[in-house]
Structures are given as C-alpha cells and as structure tokens.
C-alpha cells in the first residue's frame, strides 16, 4: 500500500500537466536534453564567430577600463553572450524538475537558437566585414560600446526615464480608474464627463505638448501631464465599461442580503470590472511609454529619448541602438510586472478563460 500511495503522488504532476496543458504533449528526457543543448549552441556559435572570424573591415577597436578590467566592445559582447548562456543553462536545469516548466522551456527553444544564429550573422555583416550600410546599422558588439564609454551617463538617463514614467503612469492609473468608476456608477457623471472623455481621449497626447510646456512650471511636470492624459482615456473608458457591464442579478442578490451602496461598488462592481481595468492598464502602458520617449525627445533635460536626440546629432547611431535596447528591456520588464500583478489579482478566473 505505501508503494501504491507513492506511485499516486508521483503521478500528480503528470495529471496536472494533462489537466492544464492538454494541447501540449509531455516532454521526455531525450527531448529536454536536445532542447537544452540547442538553446546553448545558438549563443555559443555567436561567441565563436566573434572570437574566431577575422576582422576584415577597418574598424577602430578601443580598449576601456571597467573596474580595472580592460575591455573592448568585442570582449564585452562575448561576456554578455556568456552570461546569457549561463542564464539559460540555469533556467534549463531548473525546468528539468517540473513538468510544466519543462514544457515552457522546450517550447521556446527554436526561438532562442534562431536569436543566437541571427546575432552571429549580424556580427559578420555589421562588424567583421561591414557589409551593412554604416553608420546606420552597426554590429551587435558595436551597439554595446556606449555602455563602456559612458555607462554612468546612460544610467542617469535611464533613471530619469523611469522616474518620469513612474510618476506619470501611476497618476494616470489612479485618475483613470477613479474616473471610470464614477462614470460607470453615477448616471449624472456619465452625462457630463463621458462626452469630454470621448472628445479629448482621441487626441494624441503629443498634441497637448505646446500647451503643457507653456502652462506647467517645469519640463518634468509637463511630460508627467502628457503621460497622465494618454493613460487616463484608455483606463477610464474600459473601467466604466466594466462597471456598467456588471449583471443586475449580482446587485439584486447583494441587496437582498442587505448590502449598501458602498458594498455594491467595492465588492460587486469593481471586482466584476477588474478584467477590463487591467486591459485598459495594459493598453495605457504602451501609450505611456511611447509618449514618454516622444516627450523626452522634445524638451526634456534627460531620459533615454533625450539620449537618442543627443546621439542622432552626432550621427552616433550605435548609441541610438543602445538606447533602443535599454527601452526594449525596460518595457518588457514593466509589462512582465504588470502581467504578474494581473495574474495575482485575477487568479480566481484561472482555468475559466483561454490561456
């Protein structure tokens, strides 16, 4: 009997996989090992190409001192690739012990391998032979050079962007959710405010920039205003829609049990509107990031948009690409954080909707 109980317990993860991922097949050890090696091979090829393919084109390769360690942009590029290899090796080993994680790891293997191969080809065309038009399309190693040249300056601009984004987006979310609840719950607020929201919401936030720069005392507060405007419309509209779409039966049941207005709003209408609220926040996140960059390129004393503008003047396109790379990483991280918060808040619907 103890043996039977142990067998049943060991079968639980497999049962869980079958229940939650019916469209996937179970991953065998042989498939996992193949995926693990294929994931690492792509990036190892990229390292080998950078290390062993001869530098044919005439490219100035400077050496920088970072924490007392001499680095060129090529050696720094290989170091970054090595970190990626070690990171994926760790993730792969971690995934081996869980069937669900194993499925996710194997599923993305072709993409990771393709990324490594693309980096290798890009390195040959953009750095080793300079076949790509220069200086508009530098190689991947060259794009990392600004982090060696002026890493502190880039970091300061990144912090400025994050500060600006955090201030504008958080105010926009609070204002948008509050406005949406008021519009969705009170008919009089809907009558007076919704037409204004509908008319002003479709205007691109950048169009308000001349007024914002004139009316607000600092460029920072003007940019915050623009981000708030672009986030407010999307969140308020979808929040109001979510509140209004609450089934009447839920209110009637709550009233029968003695619920007052405040309870109906905070315990019935708002939870019902949560999926729409998070859809609005996700949409607003993209709009806010776009507005942030545009605002920084048009009158801010710092930020990644400002850094792009500054680099463009000197035709330093490798710095522009470096800034874009940081933006991509930051936006991905912010989106991931929002997604985790959404998954936690809406954990009650897990298994009810398509994943």
Buried (B, 14 or more C-beta within 10 A) or exposed (E): EEEEEEEEEEEEBEEEBEEEBEEBEEBEEEBBEEBBEBBBBBBBBBBEBBEEBEEEEEBEEEEBEEEEEEBBBBBBBBBBBEEBBEEBEEBBEEBBEBBBBBBBBBEEBEEBBEBBBEBBEBBBBBBBBBEBEBEEBBBBBBBBBBBBBBEEEBEEBBEBBBBBBEBBBBBBBBBBBBBBBBBBBEEEBBEEBBEEBEEEBEEBBBEBBEEBBEEBEEBBEBBBBBBBBBBBBBBBBBBBBBBBEBEEEBBEEBBEEEBEEEBBBEEBBBBBBBBBBBBBBBBBBEBBBBBBBBBBBBBBEBBBBBBBBBBBEEEBBBBBBBBBBBBEEBBEEBBEEBEEEBEEBBEEEEEEEEE
